[in-house]
């Protein structure tokens, strides 16, 4: 009789109650413990320096019966919290947004039409709450306050119940040219550059303006793998370059229960799925680029929800941009019956193709065209 040696099992630790903890669980626990320790250190240091609780409001969205409130609670310099930052401080806010200590599980009072709702932030200080309301379609303003913080206002876009078209747009290399290697992109854009140094993608702002003028009530949402910390800087960039106002769907850096770092691709997938569930009647124009995973993510979504996709528009990166982005998407997009694909290097090329598809009316021109008649304008791209 012969015996086969037992296969070695991954090393595990004995947890509470004598249960074994697999390596993946060990890594999760280590990551979460390290993150908790860093948060405690940040909080102690911020309190010692006199930092005060501050709510950073983001643009929210919703329907006539519910809203999604987005914000972040941090401890910041009292001068920033009071809104008295000078120009130098304004340019420093990018890195301050990352070094400010988040207020874990902060209790936030949200006031909508005079009615107060209590919500709680997550461990990273991020507020993402769905609240039942009764509001008319259009733009509204809500207020938020946490503890003794200053009350701040946040814009809220309410989508009409009969809306059947909207835009979901990527940000990096789609509406702004990054021209940086991907590994350094987040750190450079966050800690070094402010919105003045970012470059808009040629023709994209005009393209979005034409879409907004063709369909004035269509929501425009900006979906990115960027962290919530950069939302104020992105908002100022979009506003300064005349992009339509709209909510930004960002994510939070740091570990999750099963990962050391959050997955940007998964964030985009789950965000699209959520939009399909929240607005089942809307057909989305999905705009991205061929330097990341937008083609594959949009293709998968179109195959699962062809009834929710009007078209997919992909910006083709230049050879230099593709090299910096780590190459072009290898998987590309799989064709879906009834869902047209558009590929163009800039907004002008996309605009021409969207005219052919009837998504943009050919009689709608830029606001700078003197022959243009009066058309309904969207709100300025304010808010975070």
C-alpha positions as CSV (number, residue, x, y, z in Angstrom):
1,X,0.0,0.0,0.0
2,X,1.3,3.4,-0.9
3,X,0.3,6.8,0.3
4,X,0.4,10.0,-1.6
5,X,1.8,12.9,0.4
6,X,-0.8,15.4,1.4
7,X,-0.8,18.6,-0.5
8,X,0.5,21.5,1.6
9,X,-2.2,23.8,2.6
10,X,-1.8,27.6,2.8
11,X,-0.7,28.7,6.2
12,X,-3.6,29.9,8.4
13,X,-3.9,31.5,11.8
14,X,-6.2,30.4,14.5
15,X,-8.7,33.2,15.2
16,X,-11.2,33.7,18.0
17,X,-13.0,30.6,19.0
18,X,-10.3,28.4,17.5
19,X,-11.4,29.0,13.8
20,X,-8.8,29.1,11.1
21,X,-8.3,32.2,9.1
22,X,-7.3,31.7,5.4
23,X,-4.5,33.8,3.9
24,X,-7.0,36.0,2.0
25,X,-8.8,36.8,5.3
26,X,-5.4,37.5,6.9
27,X,-4.6,40.0,4.2
28,X,-8.0,41.6,4.6
29,X,-7.6,41.9,8.3
30,X,-4.1,43.4,7.9
31,X,-5.2,45.9,5.4
32,X,-8.2,47.0,7.4
33,X,-6.2,47.2,10.6
34,X,-3.5,49.3,8.9
35,X,-6.2,51.6,7.4
36,X,-7.9,52.0,10.8
37,X,-4.5,52.8,12.5
38,X,-3.8,55.5,9.8
39,X,-7.3,56.9,10.3
40,X,-6.8,57.1,14.1
41,X,-3.4,58.8,13.6
42,X,-4.9,61.3,11.1
43,X,-7.7,62.1,13.5
44,X,-5.5,62.7,16.5
45,X,-3.2,64.9,14.5
46,X,-6.1,66.9,13.0
47,X,-7.7,67.5,16.4
48,X,-4.3,68.6,17.8
49,X,-3.9,71.1,15.0
50,X,-7.4,72.6,15.6
51,X,-9.0,71.1,12.4
52,X,-12.8,71.3,12.4
53,X,-15.5,69.1,11.1
54,X,-16.3,70.1,7.5
55,X,-18.8,68.8,5.0
56,X,-17.7,68.8,1.3
57,X,-20.9,68.7,-0.8
58,X,-21.1,66.9,-4.1
59,X,-23.7,67.2,-6.8
60,X,-26.4,64.6,-6.3
61,X,-29.2,63.3,-8.5
62,X,-32.5,61.5,-8.3
63,X,-36.1,61.2,-9.5
64,X,-39.2,63.0,-8.4
65,X,-39.6,60.4,-5.6
66,X,-36.1,59.9,-4.3
67,X,-32.6,61.5,-4.3
68,X,-29.1,60.2,-4.0
69,X,-27.2,62.5,-1.6
70,X,-23.4,62.6,-2.0
71,X,-20.9,64.3,0.3
72,X,-17.7,63.8,2.3
73,X,-17.0,64.8,5.9
74,X,-13.4,65.7,6.9
75,X,-11.5,67.7,9.4
76,X,-10.1,70.7,7.7
77,X,-8.4,74.1,8.5
78,X,-11.0,76.5,10.0
79,X,-10.1,79.0,7.3
80,X,-11.0,76.6,4.5
81,X,-14.1,75.5,6.4
82,X,-15.2,79.1,6.5
83,X,-14.6,79.6,2.8
84,X,-11.8,82.2,3.2
85,X,-9.1,80.4,1.3
86,X,-6.7,82.7,-0.6
87,X,-5.6,81.9,-4.2
88,X,-2.5,80.0,-3.0
89,X,-4.7,77.9,-0.7
90,X,-7.1,77.3,-3.5
91,X,-4.3,75.7,-5.6
92,X,-3.3,73.6,-2.5
93,X,-6.7,72.1,-2.0
94,X,-5.9,69.1,-4.3
95,X,-3.4,67.6,-1.8
96,X,-5.3,68.9,1.2
97,X,-8.3,66.9,0.0
98,X,-6.1,63.8,0.5
99,X,-4.4,64.7,3.7
100,X,-7.5,65.9,5.5
101,X,-8.7,63.3,8.0
102,X,-12.1,61.8,7.2
103,X,-14.7,61.7,9.9
104,X,-15.7,58.1,10.1
105,X,-19.4,57.4,10.6
106,X,-20.2,61.1,10.9
107,X,-23.8,61.9,11.5
108,X,-25.1,64.3,8.8
109,X,-28.3,66.3,8.7
110,X,-29.7,66.7,5.2
111,X,-32.4,69.3,4.7
112,X,-34.6,69.0,1.6
113,X,-37.5,71.3,1.1
114,X,-37.5,72.1,4.8
115,X,-37.5,68.5,5.9
116,X,-34.5,67.2,7.9
117,X,-33.1,63.7,7.2
118,X,-30.4,62.0,9.3
119,X,-27.8,60.0,7.4
120,X,-24.5,58.4,8.4
121,X,-21.2,58.5,6.5
122,X,-19.1,55.4,6.0
123,X,-15.7,54.7,7.6
124,X,-14.1,57.0,5.0
125,X,-16.4,59.9,5.8
126,X,-18.3,59.5,2.5
127,X,-22.0,60.1,2.5
128,X,-23.9,58.1,-0.1
129,X,-27.6,58.0,0.9
130,X,-30.8,57.5,-0.9
131,X,-33.7,59.5,0.6
132,X,-37.4,59.4,-0.4
133,X,-38.7,62.9,-1.4
134,X,-41.3,64.6,-3.5
135,X,-39.6,67.1,-5.9
136,X,-40.3,68.5,-9.3
137,X,-37.9,67.7,-12.2
138,X,-35.0,70.1,-12.6
139,X,-32.3,71.6,-10.4
140,X,-32.7,72.0,-6.6
141,X,-30.5,72.9,-3.7
142,X,-30.2,70.9,-0.5
143,X,-28.2,71.7,2.7
144,X,-26.0,69.5,4.8
145,X,-24.5,69.9,8.3
146,X,-22.4,67.5,10.5
147,X,-22.0,68.3,14.2
148,X,-21.1,71.9,14.6
149,X,-19.9,72.3,11.0
150,X,-20.9,75.2,8.8
151,X,-24.1,74.4,6.8
152,X,-23.3,73.9,3.1
153,X,-25.4,73.7,0.0
154,X,-25.3,71.0,-2.6
155,X,-26.9,71.0,-6.1
156,X,-29.3,68.2,-6.8
157,X,-30.5,67.2,-10.3
158,X,-33.9,65.7,-10.5
159,X,-34.5,63.7,-13.6
160,X,-38.0,63.9,-15.2
161,X,-40.1,60.8,-14.9
162,X,-40.5,60.7,-18.7
163,X,-36.8,61.2,-19.5
164,X,-35.6,58.6,-22.1
165,X,-32.1,59.8,-22.9
166,X,-28.9,60.6,-20.9
167,X,-25.1,60.7,-21.0
168,X,-22.6,58.8,-19.0
169,X,-19.1,60.1,-19.6
170,X,-15.6,59.0,-18.5
171,X,-13.3,61.8,-17.5
172,X,-9.5,61.0,-17.9
173,X,-8.5,61.0,-21.5
174,X,-12.1,61.5,-22.5
175,X,-13.0,65.1,-21.4
176,X,-9.5,66.0,-20.3
177,X,-6.2,65.1,-21.8
178,X,-3.9,63.7,-19.1
179,X,-0.7,63.0,-21.1
180,X,0.8,61.1,-18.2
181,X,1.8,57.5,-17.5
182,X,-1.1,55.8,-15.8
183,X,0.9,54.8,-12.7
184,X,1.6,58.5,-12.0
185,X,-1.6,60.0,-13.2
186,X,-3.6,60.0,-9.9
187,X,-0.8,61.2,-7.8
188,X,0.3,64.0,-10.3
189,X,-3.3,65.3,-10.9
190,X,-4.0,65.2,-7.2
191,X,-0.9,66.4,-5.4
192,X,0.8,68.6,-8.1
193,X,-1.7,70.1,-10.6
194,X,-4.8,72.2,-10.1
195,X,-7.6,72.5,-12.5
196,X,-5.9,75.4,-14.3
197,X,-3.1,73.1,-15.6
198,X,-5.4,70.4,-17.0
199,X,-6.1,70.4,-20.7
200,X,-9.7,69.8,-22.1
201,X,-10.0,67.3,-24.9
202,X,-10.4,69.2,-28.2
203,X,-14.1,69.6,-29.2
204,X,-15.6,67.6,-26.3
205,X,-17.0,70.6,-24.4
206,X,-18.7,71.8,-27.6
207,X,-20.0,68.2,-28.3
208,X,-21.6,68.0,-24.8
209,X,-23.1,71.5,-25.2
210,X,-24.7,70.4,-28.5
211,X,-26.1,67.3,-26.8
212,X,-27.4,69.4,-23.9
213,X,-29.1,71.8,-26.3
214,X,-30.6,69.0,-28.4
215,X,-31.9,67.3,-25.2
216,X,-32.0,70.0,-22.5
217,X,-33.5,67.7,-19.8
218,X,-31.1,64.8,-20.4
219,X,-28.9,64.1,-17.4
220,X,-25.1,64.1,-17.9
221,X,-23.2,62.0,-15.3
222,X,-19.4,61.8,-15.1
223,X,-18.2,58.3,-14.2
224,X,-14.6,57.9,-13.2
225,X,-12.3,55.7,-11.3
226,X,-10.9,58.8,-9.5
227,X,-11.3,59.2,-5.7
228,X,-13.9,61.4,-4.1
229,X,-11.0,63.5,-2.8
230,X,-10.5,65.0,-6.3
231,X,-14.2,65.8,-6.9
232,X,-13.9,69.6,-6.1
233,X,-11.0,70.0,-8.5
234,X,-12.8,68.0,-11.2
235,X,-15.9,70.2,-10.7
236,X,-13.9,73.4,-11.1
237,X,-12.2,72.0,-14.3
238,X,-15.6,71.0,-15.8
239,X,-17.1,74.4,-15.0
240,X,-14.1,76.4,-16.2
241,X,-14.2,74.6,-19.5
242,X,-18.0,74.9,-20.0
243,X,-18.9,71.3,-19.7
244,X,-22.6,70.7,-18.7
245,X,-23.3,70.4,-15.0
246,X,-23.8,66.9,-13.7
247,X,-23.2,64.5,-10.8
248,X,-19.8,62.8,-10.6
249,X,-19.7,59.1,-9.7
250,X,-16.3,58.6,-8.1
251,X,-15.0,56.0,-5.7
252,X,-13.0,55.8,-2.5
253,X,-9.4,54.7,-2.2
254,X,-8.2,52.2,0.4
255,X,-8.9,48.6,1.3
256,X,-12.2,46.8,1.2
257,X,-13.2,43.7,3.1
258,X,-11.7,41.5,0.4
259,X,-9.1,43.7,-1.4
260,X,-6.1,45.8,-0.5
261,X,-7.3,48.4,-3.1
262,X,-10.6,49.1,-4.7
263,X,-11.2,48.0,-8.2
264,X,-11.9,50.9,-10.6
265,X,-13.3,48.6,-13.2
266,X,-15.8,47.1,-10.7
267,X,-16.8,50.6,-9.6
268,X,-17.7,51.5,-13.2
269,X,-19.6,48.2,-13.7
270,X,-21.7,48.6,-10.5
271,X,-22.4,52.3,-11.2
272,X,-23.8,51.4,-14.6
273,X,-25.9,48.6,-13.2
274,X,-27.3,51.0,-10.6
275,X,-28.2,53.6,-13.2
276,X,-30.0,50.9,-15.2
277,X,-32.0,49.9,-12.1
278,X,-32.7,53.5,-11.1
279,X,-33.7,54.8,-14.5
280,X,-35.1,51.8,-16.5
281,X,-36.6,54.0,-19.2
282,X,-33.4,55.9,-20.0
283,X,-31.2,55.0,-23.0
284,X,-27.6,56.2,-22.2
285,X,-25.0,57.5,-24.5
286,X,-21.8,56.0,-23.1
287,X,-18.7,58.0,-23.8
288,X,-15.2,56.8,-23.0
289,X,-11.8,56.2,-24.6
290,X,-9.8,53.2,-25.9
291,X,-6.9,53.5,-23.5
292,X,-8.4,51.8,-20.5
293,X,-11.3,49.3,-20.1
294,X,-14.1,51.5,-21.2
295,X,-14.8,49.5,-24.4
296,X,-15.1,46.2,-22.6
297,X,-17.1,47.6,-19.7
298,X,-19.5,49.4,-22.0
299,X,-19.8,46.4,-24.2
300,X,-20.7,44.1,-21.3
301,X,-23.3,46.6,-20.1
302,X,-24.8,46.9,-23.6
303,X,-25.1,43.1,-23.8
304,X,-26.8,42.9,-20.5
305,X,-29.0,45.9,-21.0
306,X,-29.4,46.7,-24.7
307,X,-32.6,48.5,-23.9
308,X,-30.6,51.0,-21.8
309,X,-28.0,52.0,-24.3
310,X,-28.6,54.5,-27.1
311,X,-25.0,54.4,-28.5
312,X,-21.4,53.9,-27.4
313,X,-18.9,56.7,-28.3
314,X,-15.2,55.9,-27.9
315,X,-12.4,58.5,-28.2
316,X,-9.4,57.1,-30.0
317,X,-6.2,58.1,-28.3
318,X,-3.3,59.4,-30.3
319,X,-0.2,57.1,-30.5
320,X,1.5,59.1,-27.8
321,X,-1.5,59.1,-25.5
322,X,-1.9,55.4,-26.0
323,X,1.7,54.7,-25.0
324,X,1.2,56.8,-21.8
325,X,-2.1,55.1,-21.1
326,X,-0.4,51.7,-21.2
327,X,-1.6,50.8,-24.7
328,X,-5.0,50.5,-26.3
329,X,-7.7,48.3,-25.1
330,X,-7.0,44.8,-26.3
331,X,-10.5,43.3,-25.8
332,X,-12.4,46.1,-27.6
333,X,-16.1,46.0,-27.7
334,X,-18.4,43.2,-28.8
335,X,-21.2,44.4,-31.2
336,X,-24.6,44.4,-29.7
337,X,-27.7,44.4,-32.1
338,X,-29.3,47.8,-32.1
339,X,-26.4,49.5,-30.3
340,X,-24.3,51.7,-32.6
341,X,-20.6,52.3,-31.9
342,X,-18.8,55.5,-32.7
343,X,-15.0,55.9,-32.8
344,X,-13.3,59.3,-33.3
345,X,-10.2,61.1,-32.1
346,X,-12.0,64.2,-30.8
347,X,-15.3,65.9,-30.1
348,X,-15.8,67.1,-33.7
349,X,-15.5,63.6,-35.1
350,X,-18.0,62.3,-32.5
351,X,-20.4,65.2,-33.2
352,X,-20.6,64.4,-36.9
353,X,-21.3,60.7,-36.2
354,X,-23.9,61.6,-33.6
355,X,-25.6,63.8,-36.1
356,X,-25.9,60.9,-38.5
357,X,-27.5,58.8,-35.8
358,X,-30.0,61.6,-34.9
359,X,-28.7,62.0,-31.4
360,X,-27.6,65.6,-32.2
361,X,-29.8,67.7,-34.4
362,X,-27.9,69.2,-37.3
363,X,-29.5,72.6,-36.7
364,X,-28.1,72.9,-33.2
365,X,-24.8,74.8,-33.1
366,X,-22.5,76.0,-30.5
367,X,-23.6,78.9,-28.2
368,X,-20.9,81.0,-29.9
369,X,-22.7,80.8,-33.3
370,X,-24.3,84.2,-34.0
371,X,-27.0,82.6,-36.2
372,X,-28.2,80.3,-33.4
373,X,-31.7,80.9,-32.1
374,X,-32.5,81.0,-28.4
375,X,-32.4,77.6,-26.9
376,X,-32.9,76.4,-23.4
377,X,-29.7,76.5,-21.4
378,X,-28.6,74.0,-18.7
379,X,-27.3,75.3,-15.3
380,X,-23.6,76.3,-15.1
381,X,-21.3,73.5,-14.1
382,X,-21.2,74.4,-10.4
383,X,-21.0,72.3,-7.4
384,X,-18.9,69.3,-6.6
